[in-house]
Amino acid sequence: MGDRKLLVSISRMMLTGLLAGTFYIGDAMSSAATISDLSAHSSRQISSLSKPYLGTGYGHVLLKSLHAFQEGRGPDALYIFWDPNCIYCHMLYEMLQKNPAVWEKLTVHWVPVGVIKPTSMAKAATVIAGGMPALRQDENQFDRTGESGGAAVSTNPKTIAEARENTAALIRLMSEQGTKVIATPTLWYPQGHWIKTGVPPSLAILLAALKHTPES
């Protein structure tokens, strides 16, 4: 999206109820904002933000264009669009780190984006440059009260541009699903053709969802 402003005010929302198909059961939490101009909007309730991803063209291109880095060595590749200032991303990170056995089953591709706060894009740029050590620093120093990650604010034009490209890719991916909302964390599982937003109620539910491919 070039130099278009991607800084937004965020509305918290709960994704509740029984969600169909590969959707999680129970409460899934995310931070979200509308795509249109990515400006501030009032809070709204969304019953089913996530949808099966059945597109053919853009998803394949996206895999090659993301500025991401990976953790784990499992056979299932999960892409997580992650904002350094997102408390729900922090919750998901902690869930994964507390269960080290998951890395035998999953390869997580962390995709830093900037949507939550004015500092998010520059912090995402720092994490892109530093990879997993920078992401761990952000998470280990996460301020839950202020909902602010511990990554430094970058001034590097190259990595800031890469963070913007990641964010634009997330916007495009969600737009392809027919939604006007961008949320973090967003979990994308290309092998199973689905996209989910929010924090799964448990790791067991996440792993079970990876084995379920929605009907086309």
C-alpha positions as a Markdown table, in Angstrom:
| # | Residue | x | y | z |
|---|---|---|---|---|
| 1 | Met | 0.0 | 0.0 | 0.0 |
| 2 | Gly | 3.0 | 2.2 | -0.4 |
| 3 | Asp | 3.2 | 5.1 | 2.0 |
| 4 | Arg | -0.5 | 5.0 | 2.8 |
| 5 | Lys | -1.0 | 5.2 | 6.6 |
| 6 | Leu | -1.5 | 1.8 | 8.2 |
| 7 | Leu | -1.8 | 3.2 | 11.7 |
| 8 | Val | -5.1 | 2.5 | 13.3 |
| 9 | Ser | -7.1 | 2.6 | 16.5 |
| 10 | Ile | -8.0 | -0.9 | 17.6 |
| 11 | Ser | -11.3 | -2.2 | 18.9 |
| 12 | Arg | -11.2 | -5.3 | 21.0 |
| 13 | Met | -13.8 | -7.9 | 20.2 |
| 14 | Met | -14.8 | -11.4 | 21.2 |
| 15 | Leu | -15.5 | -14.1 | 18.5 |
| 16 | Thr | -18.0 | -16.2 | 20.4 |
| 17 | Gly | -20.2 | -19.2 | 19.9 |
| 18 | Leu | -19.9 | -22.4 | 18.0 |
| 19 | Leu | -18.0 | -21.7 | 14.8 |
| 20 | Ala | -18.5 | -24.0 | 11.9 |
| 21 | Gly | -16.0 | -26.1 | 9.9 |
| 22 | Thr | -12.4 | -25.7 | 11.0 |
| 23 | Phe | -13.3 | -22.7 | 13.2 |
| 24 | Tyr | -12.4 | -22.9 | 16.9 |
| 25 | Ile | -15.0 | -23.9 | 19.5 |
| 26 | Gly | -15.4 | -21.4 | 22.3 |
| 27 | Asp | -14.1 | -17.8 | 22.7 |
| 28 | Ala | -11.4 | -16.7 | 20.3 |
| 29 | Met | -9.8 | -13.3 | 20.9 |
| 30 | Ser | -8.2 | -10.9 | 18.6 |
| 31 | Ser | -7.4 | -7.2 | 18.0 |
| 32 | Ala | -9.0 | -5.9 | 14.9 |
| 33 | Ala | -9.7 | -2.9 | 12.7 |
| 34 | Thr | -11.6 | -2.3 | 9.5 |
| 35 | Ile | -9.6 | -2.4 | 6.2 |
| 36 | Ser | -11.3 | 0.6 | 4.6 |
| 37 | Asp | -8.6 | 3.3 | 5.0 |
| 38 | Leu | -7.5 | 1.5 | 8.2 |
| 39 | Ser | -8.9 | 4.4 | 10.3 |
| 40 | Ala | -10.6 | 4.3 | 13.7 |
| 41 | His | -14.0 | 2.6 | 13.9 |
| 42 | Ser | -16.3 | 1.7 | 16.7 |
| 43 | Ser | -16.3 | -1.7 | 18.3 |
| 44 | Arg | -18.5 | -4.3 | 16.8 |
| 45 | Gln | -19.3 | -7.9 | 17.5 |
| 46 | Ile | -18.3 | -10.5 | 14.8 |
| 47 | Ser | -19.7 | -14.0 | 15.0 |
| 48 | Ser | -17.5 | -15.5 | 12.3 |
| 49 | Leu | -14.6 | -13.5 | 11.2 |
| 50 | Ser | -12.6 | -16.5 | 10.0 |
| 51 | Lys | -13.5 | -18.4 | 6.8 |
| 52 | Pro | -12.1 | -21.4 | 4.9 |
| 53 | Tyr | -9.5 | -20.1 | 2.5 |
| 54 | Leu | -10.4 | -21.6 | -0.9 |
| 55 | Gly | -8.8 | -19.0 | -3.2 |
| 56 | Thr | -6.3 | -20.2 | -5.8 |
| 57 | Gly | -4.3 | -17.3 | -7.1 |
| 58 | Tyr | -3.2 | -14.9 | -4.5 |
| 59 | Gly | -2.4 | -17.4 | -1.8 |
| 60 | His | 0.3 | -19.0 | -3.9 |
| 61 | Val | 1.9 | -15.7 | -4.7 |
| 62 | Leu | 1.8 | -14.6 | -1.0 |
| 63 | Leu | 3.8 | -17.6 | 0.2 |
| 64 | Lys | 6.8 | -16.3 | -1.8 |
| 65 | Ser | 6.5 | -12.6 | -0.9 |
| 66 | Leu | 6.2 | -12.6 | 2.9 |
| 67 | His | 9.0 | -11.3 | 5.0 |
| 68 | Ala | 8.8 | -14.0 | 7.6 |
| 69 | Phe | 11.0 | -16.4 | 9.7 |
| 70 | Gln | 10.2 | -19.8 | 11.1 |
| 71 | Glu | 10.2 | -21.7 | 14.4 |
| 72 | Gly | 9.9 | -25.4 | 14.7 |
| 73 | Arg | 10.5 | -28.4 | 12.4 |
| 74 | Gly | 7.1 | -30.1 | 12.1 |
| 75 | Pro | 5.4 | -31.2 | 8.9 |
| 76 | Asp | 2.5 | -28.7 | 9.3 |
| 77 | Ala | 3.3 | -25.1 | 8.2 |
| 78 | Leu | 1.3 | -22.5 | 10.0 |
| 79 | Tyr | 1.7 | -18.8 | 9.1 |
| 80 | Ile | 0.9 | -16.4 | 12.0 |
| 81 | Phe | 0.4 | -12.7 | 11.2 |
| 82 | Trp | 1.6 | -11.1 | 14.4 |
| 83 | Asp | 1.7 | -7.5 | 15.8 |
| 84 | Pro | 4.4 | -6.7 | 18.3 |
| 85 | Asn | 1.9 | -4.7 | 20.4 |
| 86 | Cys | -1.0 | -7.3 | 20.2 |
| 87 | Ile | -1.7 | -8.8 | 23.6 |
| 88 | Tyr | -3.6 | -11.7 | 22.0 |
| 89 | Cys | -0.6 | -12.4 | 19.8 |
| 90 | His | 1.3 | -12.5 | 23.1 |
| 91 | Met | -1.1 | -15.0 | 24.5 |
| 92 | Leu | -0.8 | -17.2 | 21.5 |
| 93 | Tyr | 3.0 | -17.0 | 21.6 |
| 94 | Glu | 3.0 | -18.0 | 25.3 |
| 95 | Met | 0.7 | -20.9 | 24.5 |
| 96 | Leu | 3.1 | -22.3 | 21.9 |
| 97 | Gln | 6.2 | -21.7 | 24.0 |
| 98 | Lys | 4.8 | -23.5 | 27.1 |
| 99 | Asn | 4.3 | -26.6 | 24.9 |
| 100 | Pro | 7.7 | -27.3 | 23.3 |
| 101 | Ala | 6.6 | -30.7 | 22.0 |
| 102 | Val | 4.5 | -28.7 | 19.4 |
| 103 | Trp | 7.7 | -27.9 | 17.4 |
| 104 | Glu | 7.8 | -31.6 | 16.4 |
| 105 | Lys | 4.4 | -31.1 | 14.8 |
| 106 | Leu | 4.4 | -27.5 | 13.6 |
| 107 | Thr | 6.6 | -25.2 | 11.7 |
| 108 | Val | 5.4 | -21.7 | 12.5 |
| 109 | His | 6.2 | -18.9 | 10.1 |
| 110 | Trp | 6.0 | -15.6 | 12.0 |
| 111 | Val | 4.9 | -12.7 | 9.8 |
| 112 | Pro | 5.3 | -9.4 | 11.6 |
| 113 | Val | 2.7 | -6.7 | 10.7 |
| 114 | Gly | 1.8 | -3.3 | 12.1 |
| 115 | Val | -1.9 | -2.6 | 12.9 |
| 116 | Ile | -2.4 | -2.1 | 16.6 |
| 117 | Lys | -0.6 | 1.1 | 17.6 |
| 118 | Pro | 1.5 | 3.9 | 16.0 |
| 119 | Thr | 4.7 | 2.1 | 17.1 |
| 120 | Ser | 3.6 | -1.3 | 15.7 |
| 121 | Met | 5.0 | -0.9 | 12.1 |
| 122 | Ala | 8.4 | 0.3 | 13.3 |
| 123 | Lys | 8.6 | -2.5 | 15.9 |
| 124 | Ala | 7.6 | -5.1 | 13.3 |
| 125 | Ala | 10.4 | -3.7 | 11.2 |
| 126 | Thr | 12.8 | -4.4 | 14.1 |
| 127 | Val | 11.6 | -7.9 | 14.4 |
| 128 | Ile | 11.9 | -8.6 | 10.7 |
| 129 | Ala | 15.5 | -7.5 | 10.8 |
| 130 | Gly | 16.3 | -9.5 | 14.0 |
| 131 | Gly | 14.2 | -12.6 | 13.4 |
| 132 | Met | 13.4 | -15.0 | 16.3 |
| 133 | Pro | 15.7 | -13.3 | 18.8 |
| 134 | Ala | 14.0 | -10.0 | 18.2 |
| 135 | Leu | 10.6 | -11.6 | 18.5 |
| 136 | Arg | 11.5 | -13.3 | 21.7 |
| 137 | Gln | 12.8 | -10.0 | 23.1 |
| 138 | Asp | 9.5 | -8.3 | 22.2 |
| 139 | Glu | 7.5 | -11.1 | 23.9 |
| 140 | Asn | 9.7 | -11.5 | 26.9 |
| 141 | Gln | 9.5 | -7.8 | 27.7 |
| 142 | Phe | 5.8 | -7.5 | 26.8 |
| 143 | Asp | 4.0 | -5.0 | 29.0 |
| 144 | Arg | 0.5 | -6.5 | 29.6 |
| 145 | Thr | -0.8 | -3.4 | 31.4 |
| 146 | Gly | 0.1 | -1.1 | 28.6 |
| 147 | Glu | -0.3 | -3.8 | 25.9 |
| 148 | Ser | 3.1 | -2.9 | 24.4 |
| 149 | Gly | 5.8 | -5.2 | 23.1 |
| 150 | Gly | 9.4 | -4.8 | 24.1 |
| 151 | Ala | 10.9 | -4.5 | 20.5 |
| 152 | Ala | 12.8 | -1.3 | 19.7 |
| 153 | Val | 11.3 | 1.2 | 17.3 |
| 154 | Ser | 13.1 | 1.0 | 14.0 |
| 155 | Thr | 14.0 | 3.9 | 11.7 |
| 156 | Asn | 15.3 | 1.6 | 8.9 |
| 157 | Pro | 13.4 | 2.5 | 5.7 |
| 158 | Lys | 14.0 | -0.9 | 4.2 |
| 159 | Thr | 12.6 | -3.0 | 7.0 |
| 160 | Ile | 9.8 | -0.6 | 7.6 |
| 161 | Ala | 8.8 | -1.0 | 4.0 |
| 162 | Glu | 9.0 | -4.8 | 4.4 |
| 163 | Ala | 6.7 | -4.5 | 7.5 |
| 164 | Arg | 4.3 | -2.5 | 5.4 |
| 165 | Glu | 4.4 | -5.2 | 2.6 |
| 166 | Asn | 3.5 | -7.9 | 5.2 |
| 167 | Thr | 0.6 | -5.7 | 6.5 |
| 168 | Ala | -0.6 | -5.1 | 3.0 |
| 169 | Ala | -0.5 | -8.8 | 2.3 |
| 170 | Leu | -2.6 | -9.5 | 5.3 |
| 171 | Ile | -5.1 | -6.9 | 4.2 |
| 172 | Arg | -5.3 | -8.4 | 0.7 |
| 173 | Leu | -5.6 | -12.0 | 2.1 |
| 174 | Met | -8.5 | -11.0 | 4.4 |
| 175 | Ser | -10.1 | -9.0 | 1.6 |
| 176 | Glu | -10.0 | -12.1 | -0.6 |
| 177 | Gln | -12.1 | -13.8 | 2.0 |
| 178 | Gly | -14.8 | -11.1 | 1.7 |
| 179 | Thr | -14.2 | -9.5 | 5.1 |
| 180 | Lys | -13.6 | -5.8 | 5.8 |
| 181 | Val | -11.7 | -6.5 | 9.0 |
| 182 | Ile | -8.0 | -7.1 | 9.6 |
| 183 | Ala | -7.2 | -8.8 | 12.9 |
| 184 | Thr | -4.2 | -10.1 | 14.8 |
| 185 | Pro | -3.3 | -12.8 | 15.3 |
| 186 | Thr | -4.4 | -14.2 | 12.0 |
| 187 | Leu | -3.5 | -17.9 | 11.5 |
| 188 | Trp | -3.2 | -19.1 | 7.9 |
| 189 | Tyr | -2.8 | -22.8 | 7.1 |
| 190 | Pro | -2.2 | -23.2 | 3.4 |
| 191 | Gln | -2.0 | -27.0 | 3.6 |
| 192 | Gly | -5.5 | -27.2 | 5.0 |
| 193 | His | -6.9 | -24.2 | 3.1 |
| 194 | Trp | -8.1 | -22.2 | 6.0 |
| 195 | Ile | -7.6 | -18.9 | 7.8 |
| 196 | Lys | -8.5 | -18.2 | 11.4 |
| 197 | Thr | -8.2 | -15.1 | 13.6 |
| 198 | Gly | -7.8 | -15.0 | 17.3 |
| 199 | Val | -6.4 | -17.3 | 20.0 |
| 200 | Pro | -7.4 | -20.9 | 20.0 |
| 201 | Pro | -8.9 | -22.1 | 23.3 |
| 202 | Ser | -6.2 | -24.7 | 23.5 |
| 203 | Leu | -3.3 | -26.2 | 21.7 |
| 204 | Ala | -5.1 | -29.4 | 21.3 |
| 205 | Ile | -7.9 | -27.6 | 19.4 |
| 206 | Leu | -5.4 | -25.9 | 17.2 |
| 207 | Leu | -3.6 | -29.2 | 16.3 |
| 208 | Ala | -7.0 | -30.9 | 15.6 |
| 209 | Ala | -7.9 | -28.0 | 13.3 |
| 210 | Leu | -4.8 | -28.6 | 11.3 |
| 211 | Lys | -6.0 | -32.0 | 10.4 |
| 212 | His | -9.4 | -30.8 | 9.1 |
| 213 | Thr | -9.7 | -29.4 | 5.6 |
| 214 | Pro | -13.0 | -27.5 | 4.8 |
| 215 | Glu | -15.1 | -28.7 | 2.0 |
| 216 | Ser | -14.8 | -26.7 | -1.2 |
